[in-house]
Amino acid sequence: MNLLVLKEIDFLDYRVAVTPEIGKRFTELGHLVLIETEAGIRSGFSNHDYVSAGCEIMFNRCFTDIDIVFSVNPLPADCIRSLAPSTVVISPQDLFSRVENLTLLTEMRVTSYALDLIPRTTRAQYMDILSSQANLAGYKAVIEAAHLLNRALPLMMTTAGTIPAAKVLVIGAGVAGLQAIATAKRLGAIVSAFDVRAAAKEQVESLGAKFIDIENAERTDGVYAKRMTSYYKKMQEKKLLSVLSHQDIIITTAQIPGKKAPVILEAEMIKVMKTDSIIIDLASKSGGNCAFTKHGKTVEMDGVTIVSFDNILNLIPHDASRLFAKNIFAFFEFLTQKMEENPDISTIEDEIIKATLLTYNGRLMNAQMGRLQRNQC
Protein backbone atom coordinates (compact mmCIF):
# COMPACT_ATOMS: atom_id res chain seq x y z
CA MET A 1 0.00 0.00 0.00
CA ASN A 2 0.97 3.62 -0.51
CA LEU A 3 1.03 5.45 2.82
CA LEU A 4 1.15 9.25 3.02
CA VAL A 5 2.34 11.29 6.02
CA LEU A 6 1.49 14.98 5.94
CA LYS A 7 3.28 17.98 7.37
CA GLU A 8 1.01 19.54 9.98
CA ILE A 9 1.17 23.04 8.52
CA ASP A 10 -2.57 23.68 8.75
CA PHE A 11 -2.56 23.39 12.54
CA LEU A 12 0.91 24.83 13.29
CA ASP A 13 1.63 21.51 15.01
CA TYR A 14 5.28 20.50 15.36
CA ARG A 15 4.51 16.79 15.66
CA VAL A 16 4.58 14.25 12.84
CA ALA A 17 2.38 11.16 12.55
CA VAL A 18 5.14 8.73 11.51
CA THR A 19 8.77 8.89 12.64
CA PRO A 20 11.70 7.37 10.69
CA GLU A 21 11.74 4.44 13.14
CA ILE A 22 8.10 3.60 12.40
CA GLY A 23 8.51 4.46 8.72
CA LYS A 24 11.15 1.74 8.52
CA ARG A 25 8.77 -0.76 10.09
CA PHE A 26 6.15 0.08 7.46
CA THR A 27 8.65 -0.32 4.61
CA GLU A 28 9.82 -3.65 6.02
CA LEU A 29 6.23 -4.82 5.65
CA GLY A 30 6.40 -3.95 1.95
CA HIS A 31 4.56 -0.61 2.01
CA LEU A 32 5.64 2.55 0.22
CA VAL A 33 5.86 5.39 2.75
CA LEU A 34 5.62 8.90 1.31
CA ILE A 35 6.65 11.73 3.63
CA GLU A 36 5.70 15.30 2.77
CA THR A 37 8.95 17.25 2.66
CA GLU A 38 10.16 18.41 6.07
CA ALA A 39 7.13 16.86 7.76
CA GLY A 40 9.28 15.85 10.72
CA ILE A 41 11.77 18.70 10.79
CA ARG A 42 10.27 20.45 13.82
CA SER A 43 10.27 17.15 15.70
CA GLY A 44 13.95 16.59 14.98
CA PHE A 45 13.55 14.25 12.00
CA SER A 46 15.11 15.38 8.71
CA ASN A 47 14.27 14.30 5.17
CA HIS A 48 17.57 12.38 5.21
CA ASP A 49 16.44 10.43 8.28
CA TYR A 50 13.33 9.28 6.44
CA VAL A 51 15.21 8.39 3.27
CA SER A 52 17.66 6.36 5.34
CA ALA A 53 14.67 4.49 6.78
CA GLY A 54 13.48 3.57 3.29
CA CYS A 55 10.80 6.25 2.92
CA GLU A 56 10.35 8.57 -0.05
CA ILE A 57 10.04 12.35 0.18
CA MET A 58 7.07 14.05 -1.49
CA PHE A 59 7.88 17.65 -2.45
CA ASN A 60 4.44 18.54 -3.81
CA ARG A 61 1.33 17.58 -1.83
CA CYS A 62 -0.48 15.06 -4.00
CA PHE A 63 -3.16 12.52 -3.08
CA THR A 64 -3.08 10.51 -6.32
CA ASP A 65 -2.62 6.75 -5.83
CA ILE A 66 -2.63 7.10 -2.03
CA ASP A 67 -4.19 4.27 -0.05
CA ILE A 68 -3.84 5.57 3.51
CA VAL A 69 -3.23 9.05 4.92
CA PHE A 70 -1.82 9.43 8.44
CA SER A 71 -2.16 12.72 10.25
CA VAL A 72 -1.70 14.13 13.77
CA ASN A 73 -4.70 16.44 13.29
CA PRO A 74 -8.00 16.20 11.40
CA LEU A 75 -7.51 16.69 7.68
CA PRO A 76 -8.45 20.17 6.44
CA ALA A 77 -11.47 20.34 4.16
CA ASP A 78 -9.40 21.01 1.03
CA CYS A 79 -7.35 17.86 1.66
CA ILE A 80 -10.49 15.75 2.12
CA ARG A 81 -11.88 17.05 -1.18
CA SER A 82 -8.66 15.96 -2.91
CA LEU A 83 -8.92 12.33 -1.76
CA ALA A 84 -9.99 9.58 -4.11
CA PRO A 85 -12.96 7.44 -3.04
CA SER A 86 -11.99 4.54 -0.76
CA THR A 87 -8.87 6.35 0.51
CA VAL A 88 -8.39 5.58 4.19
CA VAL A 89 -7.75 8.38 6.68
CA ILE A 90 -6.30 7.43 10.06
CA SER A 91 -6.03 10.37 12.43
CA PRO A 92 -7.74 12.10 15.32
CA GLN A 93 -10.94 13.70 14.03
CA ASP A 94 -11.90 16.10 16.87
CA LEU A 95 -15.47 15.91 15.64
CA PHE A 96 -16.98 17.64 18.64
CA SER A 97 -15.51 20.86 17.23
CA ARG A 98 -15.22 19.81 13.53
CA VAL A 99 -18.48 17.93 13.02
CA GLU A 100 -18.81 19.37 9.48
CA ASN A 101 -16.01 16.99 8.43
CA LEU A 102 -18.42 14.07 8.84
CA THR A 103 -20.52 15.23 5.93
CA LEU A 104 -17.47 15.86 3.76
CA LEU A 105 -15.87 12.48 4.52
CA THR A 106 -19.15 10.77 3.70
CA GLU A 107 -19.69 12.68 0.47
CA MET A 108 -16.16 11.87 -0.73
CA ARG A 109 -16.74 8.18 0.12
CA VAL A 110 -13.56 8.20 2.22
CA THR A 111 -13.00 5.53 4.84
CA SER A 112 -12.06 7.32 8.05
CA TYR A 113 -10.99 6.25 11.53
CA ALA A 114 -10.97 8.53 14.56
CA LEU A 115 -8.02 7.71 16.79
CA ASP A 116 -9.37 10.04 19.48
CA LEU A 117 -12.33 7.67 19.90
CA ILE A 118 -10.24 4.61 20.74
CA PRO A 119 -11.73 2.99 23.88
CA ARG A 120 -9.84 3.46 27.14
CA THR A 121 -9.34 -0.27 27.67
CA THR A 122 -6.34 -2.45 28.42
CA ARG A 123 -6.68 -4.13 25.04
CA ALA A 124 -6.51 -0.80 23.21
CA GLN A 125 -3.86 0.93 25.30
CA TYR A 126 -1.10 0.48 22.70
CA MET A 127 -3.17 2.52 20.23
CA ASP A 128 -4.40 5.14 22.69
CA ILE A 129 -3.14 8.48 21.40
CA LEU A 130 -5.05 10.45 24.03
CA SER A 131 -3.20 8.73 26.85
CA SER A 132 0.25 8.90 25.26
CA GLN A 133 -0.07 12.60 24.46
CA ALA A 134 -1.73 13.52 27.77
CA ASN A 135 1.10 11.78 29.61
CA LEU A 136 3.64 14.14 28.04
CA ALA A 137 1.36 17.16 28.49
CA GLY A 138 1.15 16.50 32.24
CA TYR A 139 4.92 16.22 32.49
CA LYS A 140 5.58 19.36 30.47
CA ALA A 141 3.00 21.39 32.41
CA VAL A 142 4.96 20.90 35.63
CA ILE A 143 8.28 21.69 33.95
CA GLU A 144 6.87 24.93 32.51
CA ALA A 145 5.29 25.89 35.84
CA ALA A 146 8.59 25.28 37.63
CA HIS A 147 10.31 27.49 35.09
CA LEU A 148 7.81 30.32 35.64
CA LEU A 149 7.66 30.06 39.44
CA ASN A 150 9.91 32.55 41.23
CA ARG A 151 11.08 30.01 43.79
CA ALA A 152 12.58 26.51 43.99
CA LEU A 153 10.43 23.37 44.15
CA PRO A 154 12.35 21.04 46.49
CA LEU A 155 13.17 21.45 50.16
CA MET A 156 16.71 22.80 50.46
CA MET A 157 18.74 22.98 53.65
CA THR A 158 21.65 25.36 53.22
CA THR A 159 24.13 27.15 55.46
CA ALA A 160 22.19 30.34 54.76
CA GLY A 161 18.90 28.80 55.88
CA THR A 162 16.18 26.36 54.88
CA ILE A 163 14.12 26.77 51.73
CA PRO A 164 10.73 25.09 52.18
CA ALA A 165 9.35 22.88 49.43
CA ALA A 166 6.86 24.44 47.04
CA LYS A 167 3.28 23.16 47.07
CA VAL A 168 1.60 21.87 43.92
CA LEU A 169 -2.10 21.09 43.49
CA VAL A 170 -3.24 18.99 40.53
CA ILE A 171 -6.93 19.17 39.63
CA GLY A 172 -8.02 16.17 37.61
CA ALA A 173 -6.18 12.90 38.17
CA GLY A 174 -6.49 11.36 34.74
CA VAL A 175 -3.46 10.45 32.62
CA ALA A 176 -2.16 14.03 32.42
CA GLY A 177 -2.89 14.68 36.06
CA LEU A 178 -1.17 11.55 37.32
CA GLN A 179 1.94 12.32 35.29
CA ALA A 180 1.90 15.88 36.63
CA ILE A 181 1.75 14.49 40.16
CA ALA A 182 4.63 12.09 39.53
CA THR A 183 6.76 14.81 37.93
CA ALA A 184 6.13 17.34 40.70
CA LYS A 185 7.00 14.69 43.30
CA ARG A 186 10.24 13.87 41.50
CA LEU A 187 11.13 17.56 41.55
CA GLY A 188 10.65 17.61 45.31
CA ALA A 189 7.38 19.52 45.67
CA ILE A 190 4.66 18.79 48.21
CA VAL A 191 1.83 17.55 46.02
CA SER A 192 -1.90 17.22 46.52
CA ALA A 193 -4.62 16.38 44.02
CA PHE A 194 -8.37 16.53 43.52
CA ASP A 195 -10.69 14.51 41.30
CA VAL A 196 -14.40 13.69 41.30
CA ARG A 197 -13.82 10.02 40.42
CA ALA A 198 -13.80 7.43 43.18
CA ALA A 199 -10.89 5.46 41.68
CA ALA A 200 -8.62 8.51 41.66
CA LYS A 201 -7.96 8.53 45.42
CA GLU A 202 -5.99 5.30 45.41
CA GLN A 203 -4.06 6.29 42.28
CA VAL A 204 -3.12 9.68 43.70
CA GLU A 205 -1.99 8.24 47.03
CA SER A 206 0.04 5.53 45.28
CA LEU A 207 2.19 8.31 43.83
CA GLY A 208 2.82 9.80 47.25
CA ALA A 209 0.45 12.75 46.93
CA LYS A 210 -2.33 13.83 49.27
CA PHE A 211 -5.86 13.40 47.95
CA ILE A 212 -8.22 16.32 48.58
CA ASP A 213 -11.37 14.53 49.67
CA ILE A 214 -14.88 15.94 49.94
CA GLU A 215 -16.52 14.05 52.76
CA ASN A 216 -20.13 12.90 52.59
CA ALA A 217 -20.38 13.83 48.92
CA GLU A 218 -21.19 11.91 45.75
CA ARG A 219 -18.47 10.47 43.56
CA THR A 220 -18.45 9.20 40.02
CA ASP A 221 -16.95 5.99 38.72
CA GLY A 222 -15.44 5.25 35.33
CA VAL A 223 -12.56 6.50 33.22
CA TYR A 224 -13.94 9.96 32.57
CA ALA A 225 -15.31 12.66 34.83
CA LYS A 226 -18.90 13.84 34.51
CA ARG A 227 -20.80 16.95 35.48
CA MET A 228 -21.74 16.94 39.16
CA THR A 229 -24.76 18.26 41.07
CA SER A 230 -24.99 21.82 42.35
CA TYR A 231 -24.64 20.51 45.93
CA TYR A 232 -21.40 18.75 45.09
CA LYS A 233 -20.06 21.85 43.35
CA LYS A 234 -20.72 23.94 46.45
CA MET A 235 -18.90 21.39 48.61
CA GLN A 236 -16.06 21.29 46.08
CA GLU A 237 -15.74 25.07 46.08
CA LYS A 238 -15.67 25.21 49.88
CA LYS A 239 -12.98 22.53 50.08
CA LEU A 240 -10.79 24.05 47.39
CA LEU A 241 -11.02 27.50 48.97
CA SER A 242 -9.50 26.03 52.12
CA VAL A 243 -6.41 24.71 50.28
CA LEU A 244 -5.81 27.16 47.42
CA SER A 245 -4.20 29.84 49.58
CA HIS A 246 -1.32 27.47 50.38
CA GLN A 247 -0.48 26.46 46.81
CA ASP A 248 2.36 27.76 44.65
CA ILE A 249 1.43 25.90 41.46
CA ILE A 250 -1.91 24.56 40.26
CA ILE A 251 -2.18 22.25 37.24
CA THR A 252 -5.73 21.80 35.94
CA THR A 253 -6.59 18.93 33.59
CA ALA A 254 -10.32 18.27 34.14
CA GLN A 255 -12.22 17.63 30.90
CA ILE A 256 -15.46 15.93 29.88
CA PRO A 257 -15.42 14.31 26.42
CA GLY A 258 -17.55 16.19 23.93
CA LYS A 259 -18.46 18.97 26.34
CA LYS A 260 -17.11 22.24 27.64
CA ALA A 261 -14.52 21.81 30.38
CA PRO A 262 -15.93 22.45 33.87
CA VAL A 263 -14.95 25.78 35.42
CA ILE A 264 -13.45 24.77 38.76
CA LEU A 265 -11.39 27.82 39.70
CA GLU A 266 -13.93 30.63 39.94
CA ALA A 267 -13.04 34.31 40.26
CA GLU A 268 -13.29 34.38 44.06
CA MET A 269 -10.90 31.45 44.31
CA ILE A 270 -8.17 33.30 42.44
CA LYS A 271 -8.38 36.11 45.00
CA VAL A 272 -7.32 33.82 47.87
CA MET A 273 -4.26 32.48 46.06
CA LYS A 274 -0.69 33.54 46.74
CA THR A 275 0.75 36.45 44.82
CA ASP A 276 3.06 35.13 42.06
CA SER A 277 1.50 31.67 42.12
CA ILE A 278 1.08 29.86 38.80
CA ILE A 279 -1.90 28.14 37.18
CA ILE A 280 -1.30 25.93 34.13
CA ASP A 281 -4.66 25.13 32.50
CA LEU A 282 -4.40 22.07 30.25
CA ALA A 283 -8.15 22.14 29.55
CA SER A 284 -8.06 25.50 27.78
CA LYS A 285 -8.91 24.14 24.32
CA SER A 286 -12.34 23.08 25.58
CA GLY A 287 -12.94 26.26 27.58
CA GLY A 288 -10.59 25.86 30.53
CA ASN A 289 -10.94 24.99 34.20
CA CYS A 290 -10.21 28.56 35.33
CA ALA A 291 -12.67 31.40 34.90
CA PHE A 292 -9.96 33.66 33.45
CA THR A 293 -8.29 31.20 31.08
CA LYS A 294 -7.77 32.36 27.51
CA HIS A 295 -6.65 29.58 25.19
CA GLY A 296 -3.07 30.05 24.05
CA LYS A 297 -2.58 33.13 26.23
CA THR A 298 -0.95 34.08 29.54
CA VAL A 299 -3.19 36.17 31.80
CA GLU A 300 -2.37 37.81 35.12
CA MET A 301 -5.21 38.27 37.61
CA ASP A 302 -4.85 39.45 41.21
CA GLY A 303 -1.15 38.61 41.12
CA VAL A 304 -1.76 35.06 39.84
CA THR A 305 -0.35 34.05 36.44
CA ILE A 306 -2.76 31.87 34.45
CA VAL A 307 -1.08 30.07 31.56
CA SER A 308 -2.59 28.05 28.74
CA PHE A 309 -0.78 26.78 25.68
CA ASP A 310 -2.10 26.71 22.16
CA ASN A 311 -0.46 23.27 21.96
CA ILE A 312 1.78 22.30 24.86
CA LEU A 313 3.05 19.31 22.87
CA ASN A 314 4.81 21.76 20.55
CA LEU A 315 7.23 22.17 23.46
CA ILE A 316 8.11 18.48 23.39
CA PRO A 317 7.42 17.40 19.79
CA HIS A 318 10.18 14.80 19.43
CA ASP A 319 8.88 12.44 22.09
CA ALA A 320 5.26 13.31 21.37
CA SER A 321 5.81 12.23 17.75
CA ARG A 322 7.61 9.04 18.78
CA LEU A 323 4.70 7.94 20.98
CA PHE A 324 2.05 9.03 18.48
CA ALA A 325 3.77 7.10 15.69
CA LYS A 326 3.89 3.95 17.81
CA ASN A 327 0.15 4.32 18.49
CA ILE A 328 -0.42 4.71 14.73
CA PHE A 329 1.55 1.57 13.92
CA ALA A 330 -0.23 -0.46 16.61
CA PHE A 331 -3.62 0.60 15.21
CA PHE A 332 -2.51 -0.14 11.65
CA GLU A 333 -1.33 -3.64 12.60
CA PHE A 334 -4.59 -4.33 14.42
CA LEU A 335 -6.68 -3.00 11.53
CA THR A 336 -4.88 -4.99 8.82
CA GLN A 337 -5.16 -8.15 10.89
CA LYS A 338 -8.91 -7.66 11.22
CA MET A 339 -9.28 -6.95 7.51
CA GLU A 340 -7.41 -10.13 6.64
CA GLU A 341 -10.01 -12.00 8.69
CA ASN A 342 -12.90 -10.06 7.11
CA PRO A 343 -12.32 -7.66 4.16
CA ASP A 344 -15.69 -5.95 4.77
CA ILE A 345 -14.60 -3.79 7.67
CA SER A 346 -18.14 -2.49 8.22
CA THR A 347 -19.33 -5.91 9.41
CA ILE A 348 -16.53 -6.58 11.90
CA GLU A 349 -17.85 -6.97 15.43
CA ASP A 350 -15.00 -5.51 17.45
CA GLU A 351 -15.26 -2.75 20.06
CA ILE A 352 -12.20 -0.89 18.76
CA ILE A 353 -13.32 -0.96 15.12
CA LYS A 354 -16.89 -0.01 16.00
CA ALA A 355 -15.70 2.88 18.16
CA THR A 356 -13.25 4.35 15.65
CA LEU A 357 -14.77 3.66 12.19
CA LEU A 358 -16.54 6.88 11.20
CA THR A 359 -17.28 6.67 7.48
CA TYR A 360 -17.17 3.81 4.99
CA ASN A 361 -18.32 3.59 1.36
CA GLY A 362 -20.37 6.77 1.62
CA ARG A 363 -22.03 5.79 4.89
CA LEU A 364 -21.73 7.19 8.39
CA MET A 365 -20.85 4.21 10.60
CA ASN A 366 -20.52 5.67 14.10
CA ALA A 367 -23.91 6.02 15.81
CA GLN A 368 -22.63 8.45 18.45
CA MET A 369 -21.20 10.77 15.81
CA GLY A 370 -24.40 10.50 13.81
CA ARG A 371 -26.37 11.85 16.76
CA LEU A 372 -23.82 14.63 17.16
CA GLN A 373 -24.17 15.54 13.47
CA ARG A 374 -27.97 15.71 13.74
CA ASN A 375 -27.78 17.87 16.85
CA GLN A 376 -25.49 20.31 15.05
CA CYS A 377 -27.83 20.66 12.08
Summary of the structure (lengths in Angstrom):
residues: 377
radius of gyration: 22.3
end to end distance: 36.7
largest distance: 72.8
contacts: 1249
relative contact order: 0.14
helix: 40%
strand: 18%
